[in-house]
Amino acid sequence: MAAAQGRLSDGAGMDDPKEGERDAMEAAPLPFRAAVDALRAARLRPQIEIDPTKAPRRLAPFAYALEATVVDGEEDLADGRLIMLHDPAGHDAWQGSFRMVTLVRAELEPEMASDPLLPDVCWSWLTGALQARGLSYGEPSGTVTRASSHYFGGLSERPPASQIEIRASWTPREGLGGVPDTASHLASWCDLLAQIAGLPPAAPGDASVVTLPQRRGPQSR
């Protein structure tokens, strides 16, 4: 899987936006700007590389996107994208003015890919990550997809491969000033990435990712 551009292996915050993006941000509503600032200031587990990326323009009046890869040395374990949408007028389907949208994917070991309960387990990883941090959210929806690839002809020497993909969205509850706790929602999303990547438990005192069991081995970059 392709790694996200840039790296936060030293735990530093995310880079500042480009000049054109900064101008657009200054014209955005204050709640959206505050929510973006919280995302940019987040400090994450060292194995998670994260960087701002181009956000979709047709889903909401305002949007901000991040892409991330979980790495272990030279090996990619999982990757994903998190998009924060904002409609100041509110959205009936969201039941709020903010919406978090995500795509997370990872390679799977064959025995895990064949588990009939895998989709339910993966969905519980998402909801469990949010609940573990005590976050209030609503209107969750999404899909869990698993796919297998078998190679033939000139590629026949490659072993079969399986992948899991989680697409989901939820409405973060808004706090003071109409601003949701986006930093905590980002941390929960990173918990999900860590879970699907099969990372070992976080080091003692590392509150960036909840302790989760290892699910799979690393895949080569």
N, C-alpha and C positions, 0 to 999 in steps of 0.2 A: 504494500500500500504506500502511496505517496505521502511523504511527510509534509506537514504544514511548513510554510516558509517561516524562518526565524526560529529562535529557541529561547526558552526561559529556564534553562538548566540551572542557572544560578539563583532562581527564585525571584528575579527582578520583575518589575511591572511591565506592561505592554508598551510598545513604542507609541509615540504621539502620532496623530493622524496627519496626512498630507495637507498642504495649505488649502487646496480646494475643498477638501472634506472639512477642514476647520471652519471655513466660511459657511458651509452648509449647516454645520453644527450650531454655529452662533445664531442662525435663524430658526432653529428648532425650538419647540416648547421647553420650558424649564424642567418639567418632570422627565422628559426624554433625555435631556442633557445630563441631568443628575444620575439617571439610571446608567447611561453610557460611562460616565466618570467612574462609577462604582465598579463596572466591569473592567475598565482599564487599570484600576488600582489594585485589582485582585492579585494575590500572590499564591501560586499553585505548587503542587508537588513537583519536584525536580524532573521526574520522568515525563512530564507532560509538556510538549512543545506547543505553543499557542501563538496565534497572530491574527490581527484583524484581516478580513477579506471583504470583497465586494458584496454588498447586501442586495437582495432583490428589490426592485423598485415598484412592483405591481401588487404586492401583497398588503401594503399599508402605506399611509402617508409618510411614515418615518420608520427606518429599519437600520439595525446595526448587526453585523455578523462577525463571528469568530470561527476559525478552523483550528483543529488540534490533532496531534498525533501522540500516542503513548509510545515511548521508545525505551529500549534497554540496550545500551551500547550502540551497536550498529543494526539492531533489529527493531522493526516496527511491530507493535503488539495490537494496536487498534487505532482508528482515526474517526473523526467526526466533524460536524459543523453545528454551531448553535447560532440561531438568529433571534434577535429580539425585535418584535414588531410593536408599533405604537400608533394608535388612532385616537387623537384627542377627543373626538366626538363619541368614542365608545363603539363597541361592535357587539351586535346582538348574539352572534354565535360564540364570542369569547366571554360574554358577561363581564366585560371590563374594557379597559383602554390599552392594556399591554397583553402580549402573547409571546410565549417562548416556543420556538420550533426547532427540532433537532433531528439530525441524522447521525447514527453511530453504527460502525461496522467493524467486524473482526473476523479473522480466520478461525476455524474450529478444528479440533481433533475429531477424527471420524466417529469415534464412539459417542462423543457428545452430540454431534450433528444428528445422530439417529435417535436421540432421546425424544419420544413423542411429547413430553412435557416441556421441551425446550422453549417454545414460544411463550407459554405462561410464565416460566421462570424468568425469561428475559424481561418481560413486562414488569414483573415484580421487582427486578433490579432497579428499574426507573422509579416506580412509585416508592420503593423502599429507600432509595437515595434521597428523595425529597422528604419523606417522613422522618428519616434518621436525623435530619437537621432541623426538624420542627417547623418546616415551611408550610404555610397555608396556600393552597392553590385550588383551582377549580377547572371544570370542563376538560379533563384529560381525554385525549384520543390518540390513536396511532395504530401502527401495524408492526408486526415482527415477521420478517421473511428470512428463510434459510434457503440457500442454493448450493448445488453440488456441481462440480465441473469434472468431466472425464476427458482425457486427452488421447488423440489418435494420430496415426500417420507419423509425420516428422516430430510430433510432440508426445508420442506414445510413452517415452521414458519418464515423463513427469507423473508423479503420483496423483491420484484423485485429490481434489481440494474442496473444502466446504466453507461457506461464509454465512455469518448471521448479520442481519441488518435491522436496526430499530429506527423507525420513523415515528416521531411523536410530537405532540404539542400540548401545552397546558397554559392556563391563565394564572400568573402570579398575583396574589392579593396585594393591593396597594396599601402603603403605609402613610406616614405623614407627608403632606404636600402631594399626595397622589403618586408617590414613587414606590415601586416595589423593591424588595431587598434583592437586587439583581446579583450582588456579589455572592450571596448565599446560594442563589439558584445556579450560578456558575460553578460554585464549589460542589453542589450536588450533581451537576452534569459531569464534572470531573470524577466524582465518585463512581458514576455509571461507567465512564470510560475505563477507570481502573478495574472495575468489576469485570467488564466484558473482556478486558485485556488479560485478566488472570494475574494481576500484580500481587506480590506477596503483601502481607499486612504492612501498613505504614509504620515508620519508626516511632518509638515511644515519644510522646509529646508533639507529634506531627498531626495537627488537627485539620490539615487541608483535605484529607481523604479518610473516610471512615474505614475501619478494619473490615476487610472482606476476604473470603477464602479464595485460593488460587483455583482457576477453572481450566486453564489451558497453558500450553507451552508457547514460547516465542516463535515468530515466523521471520525468515530472513528478509532483509530489505532488498 
